[in-house]
Amino acid sequence: MDLEQREKRNTIAQWAFDTRPILGRFHLWLEDVEIQWVRGEPAAEFTREISFLNGQIERLMVMMGAVTALGTKLFGRHGEGADQPKAILNQVKKDADAVSAYAMSECLWYLTRHLPENHAIMVSLGEGLMPKAGETPEMGSNPQLGFGRVYARPEVARKLDRWVVRLLNDPGYGWDDFYGDLKRSGITVWGAAIDTLENTSRFAKGRPTGPMTVIHLFDQPLQVSRPYEGYMGNLLLPAEVVQRASRQSVLINFRTERSKVMAAILDTYPDMKPQNVHVWCLRGDSRVARVGRLWQQWTQAGAHVIEPGWTLPTGHQAFTESGTYAPTFLVGRWEDDEGEPHLFLCDGYAASAEAMQAASLAPMLGLDASIAVFTSRFDLPYDREWNVMGLDPDDPELGQRLAELMDRTPDEDEIQRYRAMILEGAEAGLILDKPTINADDFFPEKRWDVLAINGYMSPDPYSGAPGVEQVGEDTFEVTVRMATPRGDKRITFRLRLMENQQQSQLVFNPLLNRFFSGEDYRNRPVKISDSGRIRNELQTLCLEAIEFIGSDKIRVHFDRILPEVISAQHQQTLLEVLSWYKTNHPRWFGWLEIDGPTVGPHSP
């Protein structure tokens, strides 16, 4: 065996050893690992970490991205929503989100058994809490990992959970109190911004590119104190454009007229033609009211606003109905086959988790990211919208302030809806009194570090990374990108299912979903871990129906679960399952209270 073969074998063995908690949980066998450096100074594997994590936790995080992507692609009903009515498409999306959220949550649970004893991971921002443009309200209640989910060794998790529950329920206990308790306790909390399935609609419809799983892990919790998902305007440019303009006393941020942004671009790159500035922005009829004027500004400045199907420098076609995060990796200059320079940039708006994730990528990629907090309505254009969240919700003249922005008099219901959105943002800890913010404004220490993990279910048009590919009867290749300020790697795993497809599907599916599908919960072996799994899945599947009581109990309110989220039939099954577990295993399910229709007694 030559040296190269020996090193290859050793690499696979070390990856398999370090990631065995996740591989074992999901019954997977690691057959191969290929590592490609995208950015940074290459180093022999295992000789240097490129993040703030130790080597094993770094590799576990990468494997989590691979396993979440693989399980979702195989068992998340990929493509089953194509050409289906809206109700069926919506259910396919929810099933896909459930598998991805469950897989990532289980990975986090198993990897955090190996954290240092005083460390924890806490979800600060999660994607999937609210509807997107053009979607009906129930479509926002998708399975997701949202604010306050804690992953740590049991004694640390219990302590941290008490503070999180108090943060949620005690008006007198705010972010400063929470963070002060953390600092005094000596517990180190790593915050996370998560989208377990980016581009869910494209996944459900079986589109050829786009779906991925995204987690950004930070060396401190984000300064967020409530579950929150909204919209944020964001502009991502090469940092040198903003810096050169600044030296000439020109401020470039999201509020800058786009003709001035174009002037700054051309000043930075004198050889650039305006028509070679390519602006990626969300498109579609539902976005005209909010950003139609933005498209016009760029077009009038001579730029090309990217349309669906435009060929990217990677050779893939762009899509603009969703996916505001991944284009960040492509922002910058390139030259075409004739040697002409081009520039790709991102503008418009994104959901809050995606906007924050993109903003935290920016420094490591040499970019500048400017953010403006928006509401969740689409009535106003972006250049009026950015003023709404900065209004005083207690101002007796709030209606008049809104009327000046809307050019009409809002009715009382509208005023109260806007007031509620402003309060929601303020209570979540967002900074609303600054015209624009950046990633630093999300962190209590202002100096922060990040590890970005992207697991690709389908090819990514912006980086050219491949998606999950079947290379054998039960063997698949999965690609993950790991990016940090110190380096950027693309890692491809060859993973083999150790069970048949039917058994593997059970391994990757939430326990409650298995019960919804008819699995007999009464006669399967019950383990104490069922208690934690079901509690975790309830918070993932129907967070809007959960009330946190005291420091360790939750109450499930069935009247808060919409049938579009969990069907009436599945709600009845859920009620029977929870009642059975509570009746037959009261010690393990003492944390559970049920507020729902009465069901008959259940025998063991």
Sequence and secondary structure as in RCSB ss.txt:
>XXXX:A:sequence
MDLEQREKRNTIAQWAFDTRPILGRFHLWLEDVEIQWVRGEPAAEFTREISFLNGQIERLMVMMGAVTALGTKLF
GRHGEGADQPKAILNQVKKDADAVSAYAMSECLWYLTRHLPENHAIMVSLGEGLMPKAGETPEMGSNPQLGFGRV
YARPEVARKLDRWVVRLLNDPGYGWDDFYGDLKRSGITVWGAAIDTLENTSRFAKGRPTGPMTVIHLFDQPLQVS
RPYEGYMGNLLLPAEVVQRASRQSVLINFRTERSKVMAAILDTYPDMKPQNVHVWCLRGDSRVARVGRLWQQWTQ
AGAHVIEPGWTLPTGHQAFTESGTYAPTFLVGRWEDDEGEPHLFLCDGYAASAEAMQAASLAPMLGLDASIAVFT
SRFDLPYDREWNVMGLDPDDPELGQRLAELMDRTPDEDEIQRYRAMILEGAEAGLILDKPTINADDFFPEKRWDV
LAINGYMSPDPYSGAPGVEQVGEDTFEVTVRMATPRGDKRITFRLRLMENQQQSQLVFNPLLNRFFSGEDYRNRP
VKISDSGRIRNELQTLCLEAIEFIGSDKIRVHFDRILPEVISAQHQQTLLEVLSWYKTNHPRWFGWLEIDGPTVG
PHSP
>XXXX:A:secstr
  HHHHHHHHHHHHHHHHTHHHHHHTTEEEEEEEEEEEES    TTS  SSSS HHHHHHHHHHHHHHHHHHHHH
S TTTTTT  HHHHHHHHHHHHHHHHHHHHHHHHHHGGGS TTEEEEEEEES SS  TT  GGGG      TT E
EE HHHHHHHHHHHHHHHH TT  HHHHHHHHHHHT EEEEEEEEEEESHHHHHHT SS  EEEEEEESS  S  
S    EEEEEEEEHHHHHHHHHTT   STTS HHHHHHHHHHH TT  GGGEEEE   SGGGHHHHHHHHHHHHH
TT EE  TT B TTSSB   SS  SGGGGG EEEE TT  EEEEEE SEEEHHHHHHHHHHGGGGTEEEEEEEE 
S  SS HHHHHHHTTS TT TTHHHHHHHHHTS   HHHHHHHHHHHHHHHHTT   SSS B GGGG SSS   E
EEEEEESS  TTT     EE SSSEEEEEEEEEETTEEEEEEEEEEESS HHHHHHHHS HHHHHHTT  TTTS 
  THHHHHHHHHHHHH GGGEEEETTTEEEEEGGG  TTTS HHHHHHHHHHHHHHHHH TTTTTTEEEES    
    
